[in-house]
Structure formats: structure tokens, C-alpha cells
């Protein structure tokens, strides 16, 4: 595949429209790993758009998030305008020069954020051994993006204890953990050395809302809160987030719906001869047969998939939102 076609992130349909001007419309975006069946927006009070968020709005969201994630300490959780702002800001809460180890390959925004803050970053393929050298900061994504690899909390807890004993941090990005709640370390939120990131928009399908959470020891929550400043999360986002996180029935139904849809997609990929390298119920990482030209074929069909400039032949596909989209994907894969 021509590396010039690859995009650093998913979702840029403007670029794709220029690359493939004759593709059928509307474009179907399979590149982001966002739930294509979003949480139904509740009817919001008009005042939410015209007044500053209140302390009560923040408390309501925090209580909903604590119940959804299993957090017990209200001082150990902070709402933010998306997890990306936390990824960019957290490295500056630690003095420059830390040894940061990232379990990868994984989401590409983490490493640059730590480098910008003056830290030394290295990548490793798996968790370090408990008895060996440990970094000042261990960073992992669970489940991992883009391959869906998971890390057993039973293996993470002793690593956390040892890293924290040495004054270090374990930073766990749980952006897709709503799919697999049993993987989450959120019930441990507030313990020394443990930092957790959660993204709201992916599972709830509302990425444009820009809402995320930090779970960390209270002193770090206060430091990040000061960095974000007042009114960090917009009033409508606070209200929608509180409603969605409180809706356990919708969440359970959605997990089943996503699992069924991914099962159907995986079956299609196998029949088409694609190698499935890993997946969650929101995305699958595939390797195409040599010479297949999957990215270009999908683009010509009006389908945006996630390509990786540094790993030619690998692609991540999200879920088709309806039968029309699924059939369009199938038409490309079965040529």
C-alpha cells in the first residue's frame, strides 16, 4: 500500500473525498472504533447552553461515573473535556527526566506526549517481569488499541504495588474498557501510583461530546484539575454523560449488540481470507493478503478504514452501522 494514503488518525473524510472523488456517497467511516449506534441524546434544559456549568452538574456526573466504573473515593475521579487532554497533560505532572515504558504498539498519542514533557520513552512488547527492572512510569492500554490485546488485572496488581513502592506510576488507558468491564482497575482508583484514563465517547458513540475521566490519587486529581481550570467540561456534556453512565440497561444491551455485530464482521473477514490479528467488539485489526490493495479498494467504494504508515498491510476496521454498509464492505472483500 502507498504510505501516502495512510492517515495519522481515523475520521478524516475530507482527505478521503479528495483522494477518491468518484467514490459513492455518503462515505461510511469505519476508521475510528466508535460505536455506530450512539446513546440517544436526552432532552436537555435550554439553560444548559446559556449558563456556566454548576457544581451540582459536576457532582451528578461524578456520581454517575463512580457507580458505572466502581470507584469508591469521590476525590479520586475527575471529569475532563476528553481523554486526549489528559494524555497531553499528565506527563507534565511528573518532573522531567522519568523513564517511561509503554507496552506497544498502541495508541500513538501517548509516546509523543511524554517526550514533549521531557521524559525518556521506550517501547516494549509485553509487561515487564515483576522481578526485573521497572520504569518510573509504566503505560499500557487495556484493551489495547489497535489489536484488542488484554492484560489480566491479576497480573497488573502486583506490578502496580511494586512500581508504587518505588514512587512510580502505572498509567492504564481504559478507553475501550466499557466493552470488558472486568478488565478495569477503576475499583482501585485512589491507590498510590495508579492512574486510569477512561473515554466516554467511544462506547457511547458520542465522540463529539468530548468527555473523559482521570482516576488517580487525590493529590494528582487536584493537580490535574488545577491544570484544566474551572468549567472544564461543558454543561451539556455533563448532563448527557450523567444520563448515559446511569443507564445500565442501555449499556448491557449495547454490549450484546456490539458483540453480535463484531461476530458477523469477523465471519466475513475469515471468509474473505483476511488474517485477524486481534479485535474488540468495536474494531478488528486485519492483515490483508499481499497485493490485495484493501485501502484503495475500500476508498473507491466510499469506505474509510484505518491504515498504519509504519505497518503496511495492516488495517483497523470498525463496525458497519447498517446492512447497506455491511454489504458495501462485503462487496469489496469478496472481489
ZADO-1210 file (C-alpha; in nm, 4 decimals, padded with zeros to 6 digits):
<atoms>
<atom x="00.0000" y="00.0000" z="00.0000" code="UNK" pos="1"/>
<atom x="00.1180" y="00.3528" z="-00.0737" code="UNK" pos="2"/>
<atom x="00.2085" y="00.5081" z="00.2600" code="UNK" pos="3"/>
<atom x="00.0829" y="00.8422" z="00.1288" code="UNK" pos="4"/>
<atom x="-00.2733" y="00.7187" z="00.1678" code="UNK" pos="5"/>
<atom x="-00.2376" y="00.6467" z="00.5385" code="UNK" pos="6"/>
<atom x="-00.3790" y="00.8897" z="00.7927" code="UNK" pos="7"/>
<atom x="-00.2390" y="00.9521" z="01.1436" code="UNK" pos="8"/>
<atom x="-00.5894" y="00.9158" z="01.2885" code="UNK" pos="9"/>
<atom x="-00.9236" y="00.7951" z="01.1664" code="UNK" pos="10"/>
<atom x="-01.2208" y="01.0061" z="01.0755" code="UNK" pos="11"/>
<atom x="-01.0842" y="01.2486" z="00.8133" code="UNK" pos="12"/>
<atom x="-01.3447" y="01.2126" z="00.5418" code="UNK" pos="13"/>
<atom x="-01.2361" y="01.5371" z="00.3769" code="UNK" pos="14"/>
<atom x="-00.8994" y="01.3860" z="00.2857" code="UNK" pos="15"/>
<atom x="-01.0656" y="01.0716" z="00.1555" code="UNK" pos="16"/>
<atom x="-01.3093" y="01.2667" z="-00.0600" code="UNK" pos="17"/>
<atom x="-01.0134" y="01.4352" z="-00.2279" code="UNK" pos="18"/>
<atom x="-00.8294" y="01.1064" z="-00.2775" code="UNK" pos="19"/>
<atom x="-01.1337" y="00.9243" z="-00.4156" code="UNK" pos="20"/>
<atom x="-01.3582" y="01.1860" z="-00.5796" code="UNK" pos="21"/>
<atom x="-01.5620" y="00.9239" z="-00.7660" code="UNK" pos="22"/>
<atom x="-01.6430" y="00.7110" z="-00.4595" code="UNK" pos="23"/>
<atom x="-02.0137" y="00.6564" z="-00.3863" code="UNK" pos="24"/>
<atom x="-02.1757" y="00.8853" z="-00.1315" code="UNK" pos="25"/>
<atom x="-02.2343" y="00.9069" z="00.1523" code="UNK" pos="26"/>
<atom x="-01.8971" y="00.7984" z="00.2824" code="UNK" pos="27"/>
<atom x="-01.9016" y="00.5302" z="00.5518" code="UNK" pos="28"/>
<atom x="-01.6425" y="00.5831" z="00.8238" code="UNK" pos="29"/>
<atom x="-01.5068" y="00.2569" z="00.9666" code="UNK" pos="30"/>
<atom x="-01.1797" y="00.4088" z="01.0840" code="UNK" pos="31"/>
<atom x="-01.2447" y="00.5321" z="01.4372" code="UNK" pos="32"/>
<atom x="-01.3606" y="00.2409" z="01.6550" code="UNK" pos="33"/>
<atom x="-01.6584" y="00.4463" z="01.7764" code="UNK" pos="34"/>
<atom x="-01.9929" y="00.2795" z="01.8456" code="UNK" pos="35"/>
<atom x="-02.2061" y="00.3404" z="01.5340" code="UNK" pos="36"/>
<atom x="-02.5271" y="00.3223" z="01.7435" code="UNK" pos="37"/>
<atom x="-02.4871" y="00.6120" z="01.9873" code="UNK" pos="38"/>
<atom x="-02.6638" y="00.6675" z="02.3133" code="UNK" pos="39"/>
<atom x="-02.9912" y="00.8526" z="02.2435" code="UNK" pos="40"/>
<atom x="-02.9455" y="01.2128" z="02.3449" code="UNK" pos="41"/>
<atom x="-03.1821" y="01.3157" z="02.6254" code="UNK" pos="42"/>
<atom x="-03.3864" y="01.6332" z="02.6030" code="UNK" pos="43"/>
<atom x="-03.1685" y="01.8999" z="02.7628" code="UNK" pos="44"/>
<atom x="-03.2744" y="02.2087" z="02.9515" code="UNK" pos="45"/>
<atom x="-03.2141" y="02.5133" z="02.7268" code="UNK" pos="46"/>
<atom x="-03.0334" y="02.6790" z="03.0189" code="UNK" pos="47"/>
<atom x="-02.7503" y="02.4258" z="02.9879" code="UNK" pos="48"/>
<atom x="-02.6468" y="02.6057" z="02.6696" code="UNK" pos="49"/>
<atom x="-02.6596" y="02.9546" z="02.8182" code="UNK" pos="50"/>
<atom x="-02.5208" y="02.9266" z="03.1729" code="UNK" pos="51"/>
<atom x="-02.1890" y="02.8113" z="03.3098" code="UNK" pos="52"/>
<atom x="-02.1826" y="02.4570" z="03.4494" code="UNK" pos="53"/>
<atom x="-02.2712" y="02.4412" z="03.8175" code="UNK" pos="54"/>
<atom x="-02.1092" y="02.2447" z="04.0971" code="UNK" pos="55"/>
<atom x="-02.4250" y="02.0323" z="04.1140" code="UNK" pos="56"/>
<atom x="-02.3869" y="01.9406" z="03.7455" code="UNK" pos="57"/>
<atom x="-02.0324" y="01.8216" z="03.8100" code="UNK" pos="58"/>
<atom x="-02.1353" y="01.6230" z="04.1175" code="UNK" pos="59"/>
<atom x="-02.4151" y="01.4487" z="03.9259" code="UNK" pos="60"/>
<atom x="-02.1746" y="01.3371" z="03.6547" code="UNK" pos="61"/>
<atom x="-01.9145" y="01.2275" z="03.9078" code="UNK" pos="62"/>
<atom x="-02.1673" y="01.0172" z="04.0993" code="UNK" pos="63"/>
<atom x="-02.2866" y="00.8501" z="03.7781" code="UNK" pos="64"/>
<atom x="-01.9294" y="00.7769" z="03.6716" code="UNK" pos="65"/>
<atom x="-01.8369" y="00.6382" z="04.0124" code="UNK" pos="66"/>
<atom x="-02.1311" y="00.3986" z="04.0038" code="UNK" pos="67"/>
<atom x="-02.0611" y="00.2932" z="03.6432" code="UNK" pos="68"/>
<atom x="-01.6884" y="00.2372" z="03.6930" code="UNK" pos="69"/>
<atom x="-01.6887" y="00.1058" z="04.0504" code="UNK" pos="70"/>
<atom x="-01.4958" y="00.3979" z="04.2007" code="UNK" pos="71"/>
<atom x="-01.5453" y="00.4426" z="04.5753" code="UNK" pos="72"/>
<atom x="-01.3441" y="00.7584" z="04.6513" code="UNK" pos="73"/>
<atom x="-01.5048" y="01.0783" z="04.5152" code="UNK" pos="74"/>
<atom x="-01.1714" y="01.2591" z="04.5441" code="UNK" pos="75"/>
<atom x="-01.0081" y="01.0064" z="04.3098" code="UNK" pos="76"/>
<atom x="-01.2002" y="01.0887" z="03.9898" code="UNK" pos="77"/>
<atom x="-01.2001" y="01.3930" z="03.7620" code="UNK" pos="78"/>
<atom x="-01.4065" y="01.4706" z="03.4524" code="UNK" pos="79"/>
<atom x="-01.2256" y="01.6326" z="03.1599" code="UNK" pos="80"/>
<atom x="-01.3115" y="01.7504" z="02.8077" code="UNK" pos="81"/>
<atom x="-01.1997" y="01.4223" z="02.6525" code="UNK" pos="82"/>
<atom x="-00.9231" y="01.1807" z="02.7463" code="UNK" pos="83"/>
<atom x="-00.6873" y="01.3363" z="02.4904" code="UNK" pos="84"/>
<atom x="-00.6398" y="01.6486" z="02.7019" code="UNK" pos="85"/>
<atom x="-00.5445" y="01.4199" z="02.9922" code="UNK" pos="86"/>
<atom x="-00.2982" y="01.2252" z="02.7773" code="UNK" pos="87"/>
<atom x="-00.1318" y="01.5549" z="02.6845" code="UNK" pos="88"/>
<atom x="-00.1327" y="01.6992" z="03.0364" code="UNK" pos="89"/>
<atom x="-00.0434" y="01.4129" z="03.2687" code="UNK" pos="90"/>
<atom x="00.3255" y="01.3899" z="03.1677" code="UNK" pos="91"/>
<atom x="00.3759" y="01.7455" z="03.2945" code="UNK" pos="92"/>
<atom x="00.2661" y="01.6418" z="03.6439" code="UNK" pos="93"/>
<atom x="00.5874" y="01.4423" z="03.6815" code="UNK" pos="94"/>
<atom x="00.9314" y="01.6072" z="03.6876" code="UNK" pos="95"/>
<atom x="01.1098" y="01.5803" z="03.3547" code="UNK" pos="96"/>
<atom x="01.3583" y="01.3010" z="03.3024" code="UNK" pos="97"/>
<atom x="01.1495" y="00.9993" z="03.4050" code="UNK" pos="98"/>
<atom x="01.1997" y="00.6609" z="03.2412" code="UNK" pos="99"/>
<atom x="00.8676" y="00.5825" z="03.0719" code="UNK" pos="100"/>
<atom x="00.7956" y="00.2363" z="02.9329" code="UNK" pos="101"/>
<atom x="00.4995" y="00.1901" z="02.7009" code="UNK" pos="102"/>
<atom x="00.3590" y="-00.1534" z="02.6193" code="UNK" pos="103"/>
<atom x="00.3050" y="-00.1400" z="02.2459" code="UNK" pos="104"/>
<atom x="00.2479" y="-00.0947" z="01.9679" code="UNK" pos="105"/>
<atom x="-00.0505" y="00.1050" z="02.0898" code="UNK" pos="106"/>
<atom x="-00.2346" y="00.4343" z="02.0615" code="UNK" pos="107"/>
<atom x="00.0118" y="00.6759" z="01.9065" code="UNK" pos="108"/>
<atom x="-00.0557" y="00.9898" z="02.1136" code="UNK" pos="109"/>
<atom x="00.0923" y="00.8579" z="02.4363" code="UNK" pos="110"/>
<atom x="00.4622" y="00.8482" z="02.3474" code="UNK" pos="111"/>
<atom x="00.4820" y="01.1989" z="02.1949" code="UNK" pos="112"/>
<atom x="00.3088" y="01.3462" z="02.4989" code="UNK" pos="113"/>
<atom x="00.5750" y="01.2100" z="02.7331" code="UNK" pos="114"/>
<atom x="00.8567" y="01.3156" z="02.5018" code="UNK" pos="115"/>
<atom x="00.7190" y="01.6713" z="02.4871" code="UNK" pos="116"/>
<atom x="00.7285" y="01.6826" z="02.8674" code="UNK" pos="117"/>
<atom x="01.0979" y="01.5919" z="02.8694" code="UNK" pos="118"/>
<atom x="01.0824" y="01.2239" z="02.9596" code="UNK" pos="119"/>
<atom x="01.2703" y="00.9248" z="02.8157" code="UNK" pos="120"/>
<atom x="01.0373" y="00.6842" z="02.6377" code="UNK" pos="121"/>
<atom x="01.0884" y="00.3286" z="02.5242" code="UNK" pos="122"/>
<atom x="00.8508" y="00.0684" z="02.3855" code="UNK" pos="123"/>
<atom x="00.8275" y="-00.2947" z="02.4944" code="UNK" pos="124"/>
<atom x="00.6169" y="-00.5770" z="02.3546" code="UNK" pos="125"/>
<atom x="00.4776" y="-00.7082" z="02.6848" code="UNK" pos="126"/>
<atom x="00.4512" y="-00.6256" z="03.0519" code="UNK" pos="127"/>
<atom x="00.7848" y="-00.6208" z="03.2365" code="UNK" pos="128"/>
<atom x="00.8693" y="-00.9018" z="03.4764" code="UNK" pos="129"/>
<atom x="00.7970" y="-00.8274" z="03.8390" code="UNK" pos="130"/>
<atom x="01.1453" y="-00.9357" z="03.9431" code="UNK" pos="131"/>
<atom x="01.3288" y="-00.7326" z="03.6794" code="UNK" pos="132"/>
<atom x="01.3980" y="-00.3619" z="03.6279" code="UNK" pos="133"/>
<atom x="01.0857" y="-00.1479" z="03.6429" code="UNK" pos="134"/>
<atom x="01.0412" y="00.2002" z="03.4941" code="UNK" pos="135"/>
<atom x="00.9386" y="00.5189" z="03.6669" code="UNK" pos="136"/>
<atom x="00.6194" y="00.5109" z="03.4604" code="UNK" pos="137"/>
<atom x="00.4623" y="00.2029" z="03.3047" code="UNK" pos="138"/>
<atom x="00.1953" y="00.2855" z="03.0475" code="UNK" pos="139"/>
<atom x="-00.0425" y="00.0362" z="02.8899" code="UNK" pos="140"/>
<atom x="-00.3753" y="00.0381" z="02.7074" code="UNK" pos="141"/>
<atom x="-00.6284" y="-00.2228" z="02.8200" code="UNK" pos="142"/>
<atom x="-00.7827" y="-00.3495" z="02.5986" code="UNK" pos="143"/>
<atom x="-00.5180" y="-00.2375" z="02.3567" code="UNK" pos="144"/>
<atom x="-00.5728" y="-00.0198" z="02.0537" code="UNK" pos="145"/>
<atom x="-00.5451" y="-00.1276" z="01.7730" code="UNK" pos="146"/>
<atom x="-00.5129" y="-00.5042" z="01.8298" code="UNK" pos="147"/>
<atom x="-00.7515" y="-00.5648" z="02.1218" code="UNK" pos="148"/>
<atom x="-00.4899" y="-00.7408" z="02.3344" code="UNK" pos="149"/>
<atom x="-00.5879" y="-00.7535" z="02.7017" code="UNK" pos="150"/>
<atom x="-00.3967" y="-00.7559" z="03.0296" code="UNK" pos="151"/>
<atom x="-00.5300" y="-00.9566" z="03.3235" code="UNK" pos="152"/>
<atom x="-00.5847" y="-00.7341" z="03.6294" code="UNK" pos="153"/>
<atom x="-00.4464" y="-01.0164" z="03.8440" code="UNK" pos="154"/>
<atom x="-00.1112" y="-00.9656" z="03.6697" code="UNK" pos="155"/>
<atom x="-00.1302" y="-00.5863" z="03.6868" code="UNK" pos="156"/>
<atom x="-00.1957" y="-00.5572" z="04.0609" code="UNK" pos="157"/>
<atom x="00.1420" y="-00.6896" z="04.1839" code="UNK" pos="158"/>
<atom x="00.3209" y="-00.4772" z="03.9227" code="UNK" pos="159"/>
<atom x="00.1306" y="-00.1752" z="04.0482" code="UNK" pos="160"/>
<atom x="00.2280" y="-00.2477" z="04.4082" code="UNK" pos="161"/>
<atom x="00.5975" y="-00.2721" z="04.3254" code="UNK" pos="162"/>
<atom x="00.6017" y="00.0317" z="04.0962" code="UNK" pos="163"/>
<atom x="00.4156" y="00.2393" z="04.3551" code="UNK" pos="164"/>
<atom x="00.6524" y="00.1226" z="04.6311" code="UNK" pos="165"/>
<atom x="00.9362" y="00.2777" z="04.4296" code="UNK" pos="166"/>
<atom x="00.7475" y="00.6029" z="04.3790" code="UNK" pos="167"/>
<atom x="00.6486" y="00.5219" z="04.0225" code="UNK" pos="168"/>
<atom x="00.3250" y="00.5318" z="03.8281" code="UNK" pos="169"/>
<atom x="00.1239" y="00.2767" z="03.6375" code="UNK" pos="170"/>
<atom x="-00.0889" y="00.4599" z="03.3810" code="UNK" pos="171"/>
<atom x="-00.3656" y="00.2447" z="03.2315" code="UNK" pos="172"/>
<atom x="-00.5634" y="00.3801" z="02.9374" code="UNK" pos="173"/>
<atom x="-00.9014" y="00.2055" z="02.9565" code="UNK" pos="174"/>
<atom x="-01.0570" y="00.3874" z="02.6604" code="UNK" pos="175"/>
<atom x="-01.2352" y="00.0708" z="02.5422" code="UNK" pos="176"/>
<atom x="-01.2877" y="-00.0928" z="02.8810" code="UNK" pos="177"/>
<atom x="-01.6641" y="-00.0302" z="02.8756" code="UNK" pos="178"/>
<atom x="-01.6704" y="-00.3321" z="02.6432" code="UNK" pos="179"/>
<atom x="-01.4996" y="-00.5524" z="02.9030" code="UNK" pos="180"/>
<atom x="-01.5647" y="-00.4061" z="03.2500" code="UNK" pos="181"/>
<atom x="-01.3965" y="-00.6968" z="03.4288" code="UNK" pos="182"/>
<atom x="-01.0600" y="-00.5747" z="03.2968" code="UNK" pos="183"/>
<atom x="-01.0879" y="-00.2398" z="03.4727" code="UNK" pos="184"/>
<atom x="-00.8725" y="-00.1317" z="03.7649" code="UNK" pos="185"/>
<atom x="-01.1158" y="00.1514" z="03.8411" code="UNK" pos="186"/>
<atom x="-01.2278" y="-00.0092" z="04.1717" code="UNK" pos="187"/>
<atom x="-00.8692" y="00.0526" z="04.2894" code="UNK" pos="188"/>
<atom x="-00.8841" y="00.4222" z="04.1994" code="UNK" pos="189"/>
<atom x="-00.7090" y="00.6378" z="04.4562" code="UNK" pos="190"/>
<atom x="-00.4357" y="00.3871" z="04.5379" code="UNK" pos="191"/>
<atom x="-00.0792" y="00.5246" z="04.5243" code="UNK" pos="192"/>
<atom x="00.0817" y="00.5120" z="04.1812" code="UNK" pos="193"/>
<atom x="-00.2297" y="00.4153" z="03.9847" code="UNK" pos="194"/>
<atom x="-00.3584" y="00.6435" z="03.7101" code="UNK" pos="195"/>
<atom x="-00.6521" y="00.5396" z="03.4905" code="UNK" pos="196"/>
<atom x="-00.7943" y="00.7094" z="03.1837" code="UNK" pos="197"/>
<atom x="-01.1468" y="00.6463" z="03.0611" code="UNK" pos="198"/>
<atom x="-01.3017" y="00.7729" z="02.7388" code="UNK" pos="199"/>
<atom x="-01.6763" y="00.8329" z="02.7235" code="UNK" pos="200"/>
<atom x="-01.7262" y="00.8898" z="02.3522" code="UNK" pos="201"/>
<atom x="-01.6189" y="00.5557" z="02.2085" code="UNK" pos="202"/>
<atom x="-01.8567" y="00.3105" z="02.3766" code="UNK" pos="203"/>
<atom x="-02.1419" y="00.5605" z="02.3967" code="UNK" pos="204"/>
<atom x="-02.0868" y="00.6666" z="02.0357" code="UNK" pos="205"/>
<atom x="-02.0699" y="01.0384" z="02.1210" code="UNK" pos="206"/>
<atom x="-01.7094" y="01.1316" z="02.0459" code="UNK" pos="207"/>
<atom x="-01.8092" y="01.4877" z="01.9596" code="UNK" pos="208"/>
<atom x="-01.9228" y="01.5426" z="02.3173" code="UNK" pos="209"/>
<atom x="-01.5562" y="01.5437" z="02.4321" code="UNK" pos="210"/>
<atom x="-01.5764" y="01.3790" z="02.7715" code="UNK" pos="211"/>
<atom x="-01.3261" y="01.1644" z="02.9579" code="UNK" pos="212"/>
<atom x="-01.2146" y="01.0802" z="03.3100" code="UNK" pos="213"/>
<atom x="-00.8986" y="01.0581" z="03.5149" code="UNK" pos="214"/>
<atom x="-00.8916" y="00.8256" z="03.8152" code="UNK" pos="215"/>
<atom x="-00.5860" y="00.8781" z="04.0332" code="UNK" pos="216"/>
<atom x="-00.4686" y="00.9548" z="04.3869" code="UNK" pos="217"/>
<atom x="-00.6473" y="01.2660" z="04.5187" code="UNK" pos="218"/>
<atom x="-00.3360" y="01.4865" z="04.5064" code="UNK" pos="219"/>
<atom x="-00.2927" y="01.4104" z="04.1357" code="UNK" pos="220"/>
<atom x="-00.6624" y="01.4692" z="04.0691" code="UNK" pos="221"/>
<atom x="-00.6300" y="01.8102" z="04.2319" code="UNK" pos="222"/>
<atom x="-00.3187" y="01.8904" z="04.0303" code="UNK" pos="223"/>
<atom x="-00.4844" y="01.7981" z="03.7019" code="UNK" pos="224"/>
<atom x="-00.7996" y="01.9856" z="03.7981" code="UNK" pos="225"/>
<atom x="-00.5915" y="02.2979" z="03.8566" code="UNK" pos="226"/>
<atom x="-00.4258" y="02.2474" z="03.5198" code="UNK" pos="227"/>
<atom x="-00.7618" y="02.2227" z="03.3426" code="UNK" pos="228"/>
<atom x="-00.9088" y="02.5227" z="03.5218" code="UNK" pos="229"/>
<atom x="-01.2736" y="02.5974" z="03.6026" code="UNK" pos="230"/>
<atom x="-01.5669" y="02.4863" z="03.3875" code="UNK" pos="231"/>
<atom x="-01.3501" y="02.2347" z="03.2014" code="UNK" pos="232"/>
<atom x="-01.6472" y="02.0249" z="03.0878" code="UNK" pos="233"/>
<atom x="-01.9406" y="02.1903" z="02.9126" code="UNK" pos="234"/>
<atom x="-02.2822" y="02.1772" z="03.0774" code="UNK" pos="235"/>
<atom x="-02.4476" y="01.9714" z="02.8011" code="UNK" pos="236"/>
<atom x="-02.1650" y="01.7167" z="02.8212" code="UNK" pos="237"/>
<atom x="-02.2088" y="01.6908" z="03.1982" code="UNK" pos="238"/>
<atom x="-02.5815" y="01.6247" z="03.1603" code="UNK" pos="239"/>
<atom x="-02.5548" y="01.3741" z="02.8745" code="UNK" pos="240"/>
<atom x="-02.2689" y="01.1934" z="03.0460" code="UNK" pos="241"/>
<atom x="-02.4616" y="01.1622" z="03.3713" code="UNK" pos="242"/>
<atom x="-02.7670" y="01.0223" z="03.1925" code="UNK" pos="243"/>
<atom x="-02.5722" y="00.7720" z="02.9833" code="UNK" pos="244"/>
<atom x="-02.3490" y="00.6465" z="03.2623" code="UNK" pos="245"/>
<atom x="-02.6560" y="00.5926" z="03.4796" code="UNK" pos="246"/>
<atom x="-02.8329" y="00.3870" z="03.2124" code="UNK" pos="247"/>
<atom x="-02.7112" y="00.0367" z="03.2992" code="UNK" pos="248"/>
<atom x="-02.9785" y="-00.1266" z="03.0834" code="UNK" pos="249"/>
<atom x="-02.8656" y="00.0546" z="02.7684" code="UNK" pos="250"/>
<atom x="-02.5055" y="-00.0350" z="02.8428" code="UNK" pos="251"/>
<atom x="-02.5848" y="-00.4072" z="02.8827" code="UNK" pos="252"/>
<atom x="-02.7962" y="-00.4137" z="02.5658" code="UNK" pos="253"/>
<atom x="-02.5234" y="-00.2314" z="02.3756" code="UNK" pos="254"/>
<atom x="-02.2540" y="-00.4765" z="02.4782" code="UNK" pos="255"/>
<atom x="-02.4666" y="-00.7598" z="02.3389" code="UNK" pos="256"/>
<atom x="-02.5420" y="-00.5679" z="02.0194" code="UNK" pos="257"/>
<atom x="-02.1767" y="-00.4846" z="01.9587" code="UNK" pos="258"/>
<atom x="-02.0680" y="-00.8447" z="02.0244" code="UNK" pos="259"/>
<atom x="-02.3224" y="-00.9767" z="01.7736" code="UNK" pos="260"/>
<atom x="-02.2189" y="-00.7227" z="01.5113" code="UNK" pos="261"/>
<atom x="-01.8485" y="-00.7936" z="01.5534" code="UNK" pos="262"/>
<atom x="-01.9149" y="-01.1682" z="01.5306" code="UNK" pos="263"/>
<atom x="-02.0810" y="-01.1141" z="01.1946" code="UNK" pos="264"/>
<atom x="-01.7927" y="-00.8957" z="01.0756" code="UNK" pos="265"/>
<atom x="-01.5278" y="-01.1454" z="01.1847" code="UNK" pos="266"/>
<atom x="-01.7082" y="-01.4198" z="00.9962" code="UNK" pos="267"/>
<atom x="-01.6988" y="-01.2056" z="00.6817" code="UNK" pos="268"/>
<atom x="-01.3273" y="-01.1316" z="00.7239" code="UNK" pos="269"/>
<atom x="-01.2438" y="-01.5000" z="00.7639" code="UNK" pos="270"/>
<atom x="-01.4409" y="-01.5981" z="00.4556" code="UNK" pos="271"/>
<atom x="-01.2583" y="-01.3273" z="00.2603" code="UNK" pos="272"/>
<atom x="-00.9186" y="-01.4675" z="00.3587" code="UNK" pos="273"/>
<atom x="-00.8200" y="-01.1772" z="00.5829" code="UNK" pos="274"/>
<atom x="-00.5885" y="-01.2502" z="00.8759" code="UNK" pos="275"/>
<atom x="-00.7459" y="-01.1310" z="01.2007" code="UNK" pos="276"/>
<atom x="-00.4664" y="-01.0136" z="01.4286" code="UNK" pos="277"/>
<atom x="-00.6943" y="-00.9124" z="01.7141" code="UNK" pos="278"/>
<atom x="-01.0145" y="-00.7319" z="01.7959" code="UNK" pos="279"/>
<atom x="-01.2516" y="-00.5846" z="02.0475" code="UNK" pos="280"/>
<atom x="-01.6241" y="-00.5571" z="01.9836" code="UNK" pos="281"/>
<atom x="-01.5692" y="-00.2108" z="01.8314" code="UNK" pos="282"/>
<atom x="-01.2807" y="-00.2764" z="01.5917" code="UNK" pos="283"/>
<atom x="-01.0735" y="-00.5507" z="01.4332" code="UNK" pos="284"/>
<atom x="-00.7107" y="-00.5394" z="01.3246" code="UNK" pos="285"/>
<atom x="-00.6580" y="-00.7183" z="00.9939" code="UNK" pos="286"/>
<atom x="-00.3688" y="-00.8086" z="00.7701" code="UNK" pos="287"/>
<atom x="-00.4589" y="-00.8226" z="00.4036" code="UNK" pos="288"/>
<atom x="-00.3219" y="-01.0862" z="00.1652" code="UNK" pos="289"/>
<atom x="-00.0243" y="-00.9488" z="-00.0272" code="UNK" pos="290"/>
<atom x="-00.1210" y="-00.7348" z="-00.3211" code="UNK" pos="291"/>
<atom x="-00.4880" y="-00.7090" z="-00.2213" code="UNK" pos="292"/>
<atom x="-00.4939" y="-00.3277" z="-00.2139" code="UNK" pos="293"/>
<atom x="-00.7575" y="-00.3178" z="00.0577" code="UNK" pos="294"/>
<atom x="-00.7263" y="00.0504" z="00.1478" code="UNK" pos="295"/>
<atom x="-00.7628" y="00.1628" z="-00.2121" code="UNK" pos="296"/>
<atom x="-01.0451" y="-00.0831" z="-00.2790" code="UNK" pos="297"/>
<atom x="-01.2331" y="00.0387" z="00.0245" code="UNK" pos="298"/>
<atom x="-01.1703" y="00.4009" z="-00.0671" code="UNK" pos="299"/>
<atom x="-01.3080" y="00.3532" z="-00.4155" code="UNK" pos="300"/>
<atom x="-01.6177" y="00.2030" z="-00.2546" code="UNK" pos="301"/>
<atom x="-01.6651" y="00.5046" z="-00.0264" code="UNK" pos="302"/>
<atom x="-01.5354" y="00.3275" z="00.2844" code="UNK" pos="303"/>
<atom x="-01.2760" y="00.4823" z="00.5158" code="UNK" pos="304"/>
<atom x="-01.0673" y="00.2322" z="00.7125" code="UNK" pos="305"/>
<atom x="-00.7706" y="00.2931" z="00.9421" code="UNK" pos="306"/>
<atom x="-00.4304" y="00.2403" z="00.7861" code="UNK" pos="307"/>
<atom x="-00.0892" y="00.2463" z="00.9570" code="UNK" pos="308"/>
<atom x="00.2013" y="00.4195" z="00.7784" code="UNK" pos="309"/>
<atom x="00.4628" y="00.2230" z="00.9732" code="UNK" pos="310"/>
<atom x="00.2940" y="-00.1159" z="00.9265" code="UNK" pos="311"/>
<atom x="00.1954" y="-00.1646" z="00.5619" code="UNK" pos="312"/>
<atom x="-00.0733" y="-00.4240" z="00.5049" code="UNK" pos="313"/>
<atom x="-00.2383" y="-00.3759" z="00.8465" code="UNK" pos="314"/>
<atom x="-00.5785" y="-00.2122" z="00.8780" code="UNK" pos="315"/>
<atom x="-00.8293" y="-00.1497" z="01.1534" code="UNK" pos="316"/>
<atom x="-01.1986" y="-00.1673" z="01.0712" code="UNK" pos="317"/>
<atom x="-01.4827" y="-00.0532" z="01.2920" code="UNK" pos="318"/>
<atom x="-01.8391" y="-00.1805" z="01.2743" code="UNK" pos="319"/>
<atom x="-02.0588" y="-00.1088" z="00.9708" code="UNK" pos="320"/>
<atom x="-02.3579" y="00.0896" z="01.1001" code="UNK" pos="321"/>
<atom x="-02.6262" y="-00.0869" z="00.8935" code="UNK" pos="322"/>
<atom x="-02.6898" y="-00.3586" z="00.6354" code="UNK" pos="323"/>
<atom x="-02.6117" y="-00.1232" z="00.3453" code="UNK" pos="324"/>
<atom x="-02.2682" y="-00.0508" z="00.4887" code="UNK" pos="325"/>
<atom x="-02.2059" y="-00.4167" z="00.5676" code="UNK" pos="326"/>
<atom x="-02.2958" y="-00.5160" z="00.2123" code="UNK" pos="327"/>
<atom x="-02.0628" y="-00.2498" z="00.0740" code="UNK" pos="328"/>
<atom x="-01.7763" y="-00.3887" z="00.2849" code="UNK" pos="329"/>
<atom x="-01.8612" y="-00.7428" z="00.1741" code="UNK" pos="330"/>
<atom x="-01.8596" y="-00.6379" z="-00.1913" code="UNK" pos="331"/>
<atom x="-01.5002" y="-00.5151" z="-00.1602" code="UNK" pos="332"/>
<atom x="-01.3741" y="-00.8124" z="00.0402" code="UNK" pos="333"/>
<atom x="-01.5280" y="-01.0756" z="-00.1872" code="UNK" pos="334"/>
<atom x="-01.3962" y="-00.9404" z="-00.5173" code="UNK" pos="335"/>
</atoms>
